[in-house]
Amino acid sequence: MTGRRGRAARKPPPGARLERALVAALGSALPAHFRARQRAEWEADLAELALDGRPATRWRYLLAAARTLPTLRAVARHARVDGPGALPTPATPTARTLAWVTATSLGWTLLSWAVVIAGPYLALDVPARLAAGVESDPKGMWPIGDPALPLPLRIALALGCYAATGMDILLLGVTGMVALCLVLSAPRPDRQRALERSVVIGTAALALMVADAFASLTFPFTGLALTVTGITAAALAVGRSGLPARWRIVLGALAAAGIAVVITDNTVGTDMIVWFRD
């Protein structure tokens, strides 16, 4: 009788095979060096939950593991090989918000500058056209002057160009709109914290706007907001922000491009900027 009870106690719970298959499937999505350790942890937790005899508890645990799998995968890329050791601290919500705001603002501004200003100016040899008296109004060139393109796209490109050539208030406005979109898209429980982070970013943008207005009256310099945004992106790329490697690469590339545009606008590209503004 005792042996029979022991065998019954050791009998796997209903659905154990399916649970093991799901654990194996979840583990296959993790990096190879981290897979065995995490699968062992999941299986140990499921074995402990099986003691209460309620399958629903184990299924809730598996659903929670599946829901957090993307975050775990991002963190596991930097974990040590199946051994002890602390994992790196993931990016804080403020760092993630700032990364989104910076990447969106810089990407929109730099793309507009390249497509609308630098591209046509160099490809069409605008200085030669001006010397020959040929009409070269940027408003009549592609893409701004192409009626086949949607009007919102042309307006967005035009505003991005102005933001890249001295109208820093536009860049700061886009920063505020991106922060607002992040607040509205945040889950309801996290919306208050997202709002607080956006207020901090908006306050910094407002302070930058005041500093930019003062600098424009004191120094013949174009692109203070673009410079500060590029420096912010560089700090996020090289600092201990906890951002994934792909984010660091994107932010580093955008930072380098942003600083390069500011240097160009204030040195060899002065004539190009004057042509666009006129």
Order of alpha helices (4+ residues) and beta strands (2+ residues): alpha-alpha-alpha-alpha-alpha-alpha-alpha-alpha-alpha-alpha-alpha-alpha-alpha-alpha
